[in-house]
Amino acid sequence: MKCVEEQESLERQAARPELRFSTMAAALDWLREHKAEVALGTIVVVAGVAFTLAVAPAGFLVLSPI
């Protein structure tokens, strides 16, 4: 069972790729172009700071600090 759990964990990590950008402007530009492709909860790293993708109450896609 431990092996199966580890395999499932690795599969979940592979399904949630980590995006890395040097500036917030680059991250926002990428998100605007790929908003249909991104999954909520994806980790985005901008200049060494980690954010996660979330939806604001108004329906906007936002980068939320972790």
Distance bins in CASP14 RR format, pairs under 12 A and 6 or more apart:
PFRMAT RR
TARGET T0000
AUTHOR 0000-0000-0000
RMODE 2
METHOD distances of the structure
MODEL  1
1 7 0 0 0 0 0 1 0 0 0 0 0
1 8 0 0 0 0 0 1 0 0 0 0 0
2 8 0 0 0 0 0 1 0 0 0 0 0
2 9 0 0 0 0 0 1 0 0 0 0 0
3 9 0 0 0 0 0 1 0 0 0 0 0
3 10 0 0 0 0 0 1 0 0 0 0 0
4 10 0 0 0 0 0 1 0 0 0 0 0
4 11 0 0 0 0 0 1 0 0 0 0 0
5 11 0 0 0 0 0 1 0 0 0 0 0
5 12 0 0 0 0 0 1 0 0 0 0 0
6 12 0 0 0 0 0 1 0 0 0 0 0
6 13 0 0 0 0 0 1 0 0 0 0 0
7 13 0 0 0 0 0 1 0 0 0 0 0
7 14 0 0 0 0 0 1 0 0 0 0 0
8 14 0 0 0 0 0 1 0 0 0 0 0
8 15 0 0 0 0 0 1 0 0 0 0 0
9 15 0 0 0 0 0 1 0 0 0 0 0
9 16 0 0 0 0 0 1 0 0 0 0 0
10 16 0 0 0 0 0 1 0 0 0 0 0
12 39 0 0 0 0 0 1 0 0 0 0 0
12 41 0 0 0 0 0 1 0 0 0 0 0
13 42 0 0 0 0 0 1 0 0 0 0 0
13 43 0 0 0 0 0 1 0 0 0 0 0
15 39 1 0 0 1 0 0 0 0 0 0 0
15 41 0 0 0 0 0 1 0 0 0 0 0
15 42 0 0 0 0 1 0 0 0 0 0 0
15 43 0 0 0 0 0 1 0 0 0 0 0
16 38 0 0 0 0 0 1 0 0 0 0 0
16 39 1 0 0 1 0 0 0 0 0 0 0
16 40 0 0 0 0 0 1 0 0 0 0 0
16 41 1 0 0 1 0 0 0 0 0 0 0
16 42 1 0 1 0 0 0 0 0 0 0 0
16 43 1 0 0 1 0 0 0 0 0 0 0
16 44 0 0 0 0 0 1 0 0 0 0 0
16 52 0 0 0 0 1 0 0 0 0 0 0
16 53 0 0 0 0 0 1 0 0 0 0 0
17 34 0 0 0 0 0 1 0 0 0 0 0
17 37 0 0 0 0 0 1 0 0 0 0 0
17 38 0 0 0 0 1 0 0 0 0 0 0
17 39 0 0 0 0 1 0 0 0 0 0 0
17 41 0 0 0 0 0 1 0 0 0 0 0
17 42 1 0 0 1 0 0 0 0 0 0 0
17 43 0 0 0 0 1 0 0 0 0 0 0
17 44 0 0 0 0 1 0 0 0 0 0 0
17 45 0 0 0 0 0 1 0 0 0 0 0
17 53 0 0 0 0 0 1 0 0 0 0 0
18 41 0 0 0 0 0 1 0 0 0 0 0
18 42 1 0 0 1 0 0 0 0 0 0 0
18 43 1 0 1 0 0 0 0 0 0 0 0
18 44 1 0 0 1 0 0 0 0 0 0 0
18 45 1 0 0 1 0 0 0 0 0 0 0
18 46 0 0 0 0 0 1 0 0 0 0 0
18 48 0 0 0 0 0 1 0 0 0 0 0
18 50 0 0 0 0 1 0 0 0 0 0 0
18 51 0 0 0 0 0 1 0 0 0 0 0
18 52 0 0 0 0 0 1 0 0 0 0 0
18 53 0 0 0 0 0 1 0 0 0 0 0
18 66 0 0 0 0 0 1 0 0 0 0 0
19 26 0 0 0 0 0 1 0 0 0 0 0
19 27 1 0 0 1 0 0 0 0 0 0 0
19 28 0 0 0 0 0 1 0 0 0 0 0
19 30 1 0 0 1 0 0 0 0 0 0 0
19 31 0 0 0 0 1 0 0 0 0 0 0
19 34 0 0 0 0 1 0 0 0 0 0 0
19 37 0 0 0 0 0 1 0 0 0 0 0
19 38 0 0 0 0 1 0 0 0 0 0 0
19 39 0 0 0 0 0 1 0 0 0 0 0
19 41 0 0 0 0 0 1 0 0 0 0 0
19 42 1 0 0 1 0 0 0 0 0 0 0
19 43 1 0 0 1 0 0 0 0 0 0 0
19 44 1 0 1 0 0 0 0 0 0 0 0
19 45 1 0 0 1 0 0 0 0 0 0 0
19 46 0 0 0 0 1 0 0 0 0 0 0
19 48 0 0 0 0 0 1 0 0 0 0 0
19 50 0 0 0 0 0 1 0 0 0 0 0
19 51 0 0 0 0 1 0 0 0 0 0 0
19 52 0 0 0 0 0 1 0 0 0 0 0
19 53 0 0 0 0 1 0 0 0 0 0 0
19 63 0 0 0 0 0 1 0 0 0 0 0
20 26 0 0 0 0 1 0 0 0 0 0 0
20 27 0 0 0 0 1 0 0 0 0 0 0
20 30 0 0 0 0 0 1 0 0 0 0 0
20 42 0 0 0 0 0 1 0 0 0 0 0
20 43 0 0 0 0 1 0 0 0 0 0 0
20 44 1 0 0 1 0 0 0 0 0 0 0
20 45 1 0 1 0 0 0 0 0 0 0 0
20 46 1 0 0 1 0 0 0 0 0 0 0
20 47 0 0 0 0 1 0 0 0 0 0 0
20 48 0 0 0 0 1 0 0 0 0 0 0
20 49 0 0 0 0 0 1 0 0 0 0 0
20 50 0 0 0 0 1 0 0 0 0 0 0
20 51 0 0 0 0 0 1 0 0 0 0 0
21 27 1 0 1 0 0 0 0 0 0 0 0
21 28 0 0 0 0 1 0 0 0 0 0 0
21 29 0 0 0 0 1 0 0 0 0 0 0
21 30 1 0 0 1 0 0 0 0 0 0 0
21 31 0 0 0 0 1 0 0 0 0 0 0
21 43 0 0 0 0 0 1 0 0 0 0 0
21 44 1 0 0 1 0 0 0 0 0 0 0
21 45 1 0 0 1 0 0 0 0 0 0 0
21 46 1 0 1 0 0 0 0 0 0 0 0
21 47 1 0 0 1 0 0 0 0 0 0 0
21 48 0 0 0 0 1 0 0 0 0 0 0
21 49 0 0 0 0 0 1 0 0 0 0 0
21 50 0 0 0 0 0 1 0 0 0 0 0
21 51 0 0 0 0 1 0 0 0 0 0 0
21 63 0 0 0 0 0 1 0 0 0 0 0
22 29 0 0 0 0 0 1 0 0 0 0 0
22 30 0 0 0 0 0 1 0 0 0 0 0
22 45 0 0 0 0 1 0 0 0 0 0 0
22 46 1 0 0 1 0 0 0 0 0 0 0
22 47 1 0 0 1 0 0 0 0 0 0 0
22 48 0 0 0 0 1 0 0 0 0 0 0
22 49 0 0 0 0 0 1 0 0 0 0 0
23 29 0 0 0 0 1 0 0 0 0 0 0
23 30 0 0 0 0 0 1 0 0 0 0 0
23 45 0 0 0 0 0 1 0 0 0 0 0
23 46 1 0 0 1 0 0 0 0 0 0 0
23 47 1 0 0 1 0 0 0 0 0 0 0
23 48 0 0 0 0 0 1 0 0 0 0 0
23 49 0 0 0 0 0 1 0 0 0 0 0
24 30 0 0 0 0 0 1 0 0 0 0 0
24 31 0 0 0 0 0 1 0 0 0 0 0
24 44 0 0 0 0 1 0 0 0 0 0 0
24 45 0 0 0 0 0 1 0 0 0 0 0
24 46 1 0 1 0 0 0 0 0 0 0 0
24 47 1 0 0 1 0 0 0 0 0 0 0
24 48 0 0 0 0 0 1 0 0 0 0 0
24 49 0 0 0 0 1 0 0 0 0 0 0
24 51 0 0 0 0 1 0 0 0 0 0 0
24 63 1 0 0 1 0 0 0 0 0 0 0
24 65 0 0 0 0 0 1 0 0 0 0 0
25 31 0 0 0 0 0 1 0 0 0 0 0
25 32 0 0 0 0 0 1 0 0 0 0 0
25 46 0 0 0 0 1 0 0 0 0 0 0
25 47 0 0 0 0 0 1 0 0 0 0 0
25 63 0 0 0 0 0 1 0 0 0 0 0
26 32 0 0 0 0 0 1 0 0 0 0 0
26 33 0 0 0 0 0 1 0 0 0 0 0
26 44 0 0 0 0 0 1 0 0 0 0 0
26 45 0 0 0 0 0 1 0 0 0 0 0
26 46 1 0 0 1 0 0 0 0 0 0 0
26 47 0 0 0 0 1 0 0 0 0 0 0
27 33 0 0 0 0 0 1 0 0 0 0 0
27 34 0 0 0 0 0 1 0 0 0 0 0
27 38 0 0 0 0 0 1 0 0 0 0 0
27 42 0 0 0 0 0 1 0 0 0 0 0
27 43 0 0 0 0 0 1 0 0 0 0 0
27 44 1 0 1 0 0 0 0 0 0 0 0
27 45 0 0 0 0 1 0 0 0 0 0 0
27 46 1 0 1 0 0 0 0 0 0 0 0
27 47 0 0 0 0 1 0 0 0 0 0 0
27 48 0 0 0 0 0 1 0 0 0 0 0
27 49 0 0 0 0 0 1 0 0 0 0 0
27 50 0 0 0 0 0 1 0 0 0 0 0
27 51 1 0 0 1 0 0 0 0 0 0 0
27 53 0 0 0 0 0 1 0 0 0 0 0
27 61 0 0 0 0 0 1 0 0 0 0 0
27 62 0 0 0 0 0 1 0 0 0 0 0
27 63 1 0 0 1 0 0 0 0 0 0 0
28 34 0 0 0 0 0 1 0 0 0 0 0
28 35 0 0 0 0 0 1 0 0 0 0 0
28 44 0 0 0 0 1 0 0 0 0 0 0
28 46 0 0 0 0 1 0 0 0 0 0 0
28 51 0 0 0 0 0 1 0 0 0 0 0
28 53 0 0 0 0 0 1 0 0 0 0 0
28 60 0 0 0 0 0 1 0 0 0 0 0
28 61 0 0 0 0 1 0 0 0 0 0 0
28 62 0 0 0 0 0 1 0 0 0 0 0
28 63 1 0 0 1 0 0 0 0 0 0 0
29 35 0 0 0 0 0 1 0 0 0 0 0
29 46 0 0 0 0 0 1 0 0 0 0 0
30 37 0 0 0 0 0 1 0 0 0 0 0
30 38 0 0 0 0 1 0 0 0 0 0 0
30 42 0 0 0 0 0 1 0 0 0 0 0
30 44 0 0 0 0 1 0 0 0 0 0 0
30 46 0 0 0 0 0 1 0 0 0 0 0
30 53 0 0 0 0 0 1 0 0 0 0 0
30 61 0 0 0 0 0 1 0 0 0 0 0
30 63 0 0 0 0 0 1 0 0 0 0 0
31 37 0 0 0 0 1 0 0 0 0 0 0
31 38 1 0 0 1 0 0 0 0 0 0 0
31 42 0 0 0 0 1 0 0 0 0 0 0
31 44 1 0 0 1 0 0 0 0 0 0 0
31 46 0 0 0 0 0 1 0 0 0 0 0
31 51 0 0 0 0 0 1 0 0 0 0 0
31 53 1 0 0 1 0 0 0 0 0 0 0
31 54 0 0 0 0 0 1 0 0 0 0 0
31 60 0 0 0 0 0 1 0 0 0 0 0
31 61 1 0 0 1 0 0 0 0 0 0 0
31 62 0 0 0 0 1 0 0 0 0 0 0
31 63 1 0 0 1 0 0 0 0 0 0 0
32 38 0 0 0 0 0 1 0 0 0 0 0
32 60 0 0 0 0 0 1 0 0 0 0 0
32 61 0 0 0 0 1 0 0 0 0 0 0
34 42 0 0 0 0 0 1 0 0 0 0 0
34 44 0 0 0 0 0 1 0 0 0 0 0
34 53 0 0 0 0 0 1 0 0 0 0 0
34 61 0 0 0 0 0 1 0 0 0 0 0
35 42 0 0 0 0 0 1 0 0 0 0 0
35 53 0 0 0 0 1 0 0 0 0 0 0
35 55 0 0 0 0 0 1 0 0 0 0 0
35 59 0 0 0 0 0 1 0 0 0 0 0
35 60 0 0 0 0 0 1 0 0 0 0 0
35 61 1 0 1 0 0 0 0 0 0 0 0
35 62 0 0 0 0 0 1 0 0 0 0 0
36 61 0 0 0 0 0 1 0 0 0 0 0
37 53 0 0 0 0 0 1 0 0 0 0 0
37 61 0 0 0 0 0 1 0 0 0 0 0
38 44 0 0 0 0 1 0 0 0 0 0 0
38 51 0 0 0 0 0 1 0 0 0 0 0
38 52 0 0 0 0 0 1 0 0 0 0 0
38 53 1 0 1 0 0 0 0 0 0 0 0
38 54 0 0 0 0 0 1 0 0 0 0 0
38 55 0 0 0 0 0 1 0 0 0 0 0
38 61 1 0 0 1 0 0 0 0 0 0 0
38 62 0 0 0 0 0 1 0 0 0 0 0
38 63 0 0 0 0 0 1 0 0 0 0 0
39 52 0 0 0 0 0 1 0 0 0 0 0
39 53 1 0 0 1 0 0 0 0 0 0 0
39 54 0 0 0 0 0 1 0 0 0 0 0
39 55 0 0 0 0 0 1 0 0 0 0 0
39 61 0 0 0 0 0 1 0 0 0 0 0
40 52 0 0 0 0 1 0 0 0 0 0 0
40 53 1 0 1 0 0 0 0 0 0 0 0
40 54 1 0 0 1 0 0 0 0 0 0 0
40 55 1 0 0 1 0 0 0 0 0 0 0
40 56 0 0 0 0 0 1 0 0 0 0 0
40 59 0 0 0 0 0 1 0 0 0 0 0
40 61 0 0 0 0 1 0 0 0 0 0 0
40 62 0 0 0 0 0 1 0 0 0 0 0
40 63 0 0 0 0 0 1 0 0 0 0 0
40 64 0 0 0 0 0 1 0 0 0 0 0
41 50 0 0 0 0 0 1 0 0 0 0 0
41 51 0 0 0 0 1 0 0 0 0 0 0
41 52 1 0 1 0 0 0 0 0 0 0 0
41 53 1 0 1 0 0 0 0 0 0 0 0
41 54 1 0 0 1 0 0 0 0 0 0 0
41 55 0 0 0 0 1 0 0 0 0 0 0
41 61 0 0 0 0 0 1 0 0 0 0 0
41 62 0 0 0 0 0 1 0 0 0 0 0
41 63 0 0 0 0 0 1 0 0 0 0 0
41 64 0 0 0 0 1 0 0 0 0 0 0
41 66 0 0 0 0 1 0 0 0 0 0 0
42 50 0 0 0 0 0 1 0 0 0 0 0
42 51 0 0 0 0 1 0 0 0 0 0 0
42 52 1 0 0 1 0 0 0 0 0 0 0
42 53 1 0 1 0 0 0 0 0 0 0 0
42 54 0 0 0 0 1 0 0 0 0 0 0
42 61 0 0 0 0 0 1 0 0 0 0 0
42 63 0 0 0 0 1 0 0 0 0 0 0
42 64 0 0 0 0 0 1 0 0 0 0 0
42 66 0 0 0 0 0 1 0 0 0 0 0
43 49 0 0 0 0 0 1 0 0 0 0 0
43 50 1 0 1 0 0 0 0 0 0 0 0
43 51 1 0 0 1 0 0 0 0 0 0 0
43 52 1 0 1 0 0 0 0 0 0 0 0
43 53 0 0 0 0 1 0 0 0 0 0 0
43 54 0 0 0 0 0 1 0 0 0 0 0
43 63 0 0 0 0 0 1 0 0 0 0 0
43 64 0 0 0 0 0 1 0 0 0 0 0
43 65 0 0 0 0 0 1 0 0 0 0 0
43 66 1 0 0 1 0 0 0 0 0 0 0
44 50 1 0 0 1 0 0 0 0 0 0 0
44 51 1 0 1 0 0 0 0 0 0 0 0
44 52 1 0 0 1 0 0 0 0 0 0 0
44 53 1 0 0 1 0 0 0 0 0 0 0
44 54 0 0 0 0 0 1 0 0 0 0 0
44 61 0 0 0 0 0 1 0 0 0 0 0
44 62 0 0 0 0 0 1 0 0 0 0 0
44 63 1 0 1 0 0 0 0 0 0 0 0
44 64 0 0 0 0 1 0 0 0 0 0 0
44 65 0 0 0 0 0 1 0 0 0 0 0
44 66 0 0 0 0 1 0 0 0 0 0 0
45 51 1 0 0 1 0 0 0 0 0 0 0
45 52 0 0 0 0 0 1 0 0 0 0 0
45 63 0 0 0 0 0 1 0 0 0 0 0
45 65 0 0 0 0 0 1 0 0 0 0 0
45 66 0 0 0 0 1 0 0 0 0 0 0
46 52 0 0 0 0 0 1 0 0 0 0 0
46 63 1 0 0 1 0 0 0 0 0 0 0
46 65 0 0 0 0 1 0 0 0 0 0 0
46 66 0 0 0 0 0 1 0 0 0 0 0
48 65 0 0 0 0 0 1 0 0 0 0 0
48 66 0 0 0 0 0 1 0 0 0 0 0
49 63 0 0 0 0 1 0 0 0 0 0 0
49 64 0 0 0 0 0 1 0 0 0 0 0
49 65 1 0 0 1 0 0 0 0 0 0 0
49 66 0 0 0 0 1 0 0 0 0 0 0
50 63 0 0 0 0 1 0 0 0 0 0 0
50 64 0 0 0 0 0 1 0 0 0 0 0
50 65 1 0 0 1 0 0 0 0 0 0 0
50 66 1 0 1 0 0 0 0 0 0 0 0
51 61 0 0 0 0 0 1 0 0 0 0 0
51 62 0 0 0 0 1 0 0 0 0 0 0
51 63 1 1 0 0 0 0 0 0 0 0 0
51 64 1 0 0 1 0 0 0 0 0 0 0
51 65 1 0 1 0 0 0 0 0 0 0 0
51 66 1 0 0 1 0 0 0 0 0 0 0
52 61 0 0 0 0 0 1 0 0 0 0 0
52 62 0 0 0 0 1 0 0 0 0 0 0
52 63 1 0 0 1 0 0 0 0 0 0 0
52 64 1 0 1 0 0 0 0 0 0 0 0
52 65 0 0 0 0 1 0 0 0 0 0 0
52 66 1 0 1 0 0 0 0 0 0 0 0
53 60 0 0 0 0 0 1 0 0 0 0 0
53 61 1 0 0 1 0 0 0 0 0 0 0
53 62 1 0 0 1 0 0 0 0 0 0 0
53 63 1 0 0 1 0 0 0 0 0 0 0
53 64 1 0 0 1 0 0 0 0 0 0 0
53 65 0 0 0 0 0 1 0 0 0 0 0
53 66 0 0 0 0 0 1 0 0 0 0 0
54 60 0 0 0 0 1 0 0 0 0 0 0
54 61 1 0 0 1 0 0 0 0 0 0 0
54 62 1 0 1 0 0 0 0 0 0 0 0
54 63 1 0 0 1 0 0 0 0 0 0 0
54 64 1 0 1 0 0 0 0 0 0 0 0
54 65 0 0 0 0 0 1 0 0 0 0 0
54 66 0 0 0 0 0 1 0 0 0 0 0
55 61 1 0 0 1 0 0 0 0 0 0 0
55 62 1 0 0 1 0 0 0 0 0 0 0
55 63 0 0 0 0 0 1 0 0 0 0 0
55 64 0 0 0 0 1 0 0 0 0 0 0
56 62 1 0 1 0 0 0 0 0 0 0 0
56 63 0 0 0 0 0 1 0 0 0 0 0
56 64 0 0 0 0 1 0 0 0 0 0 0
END
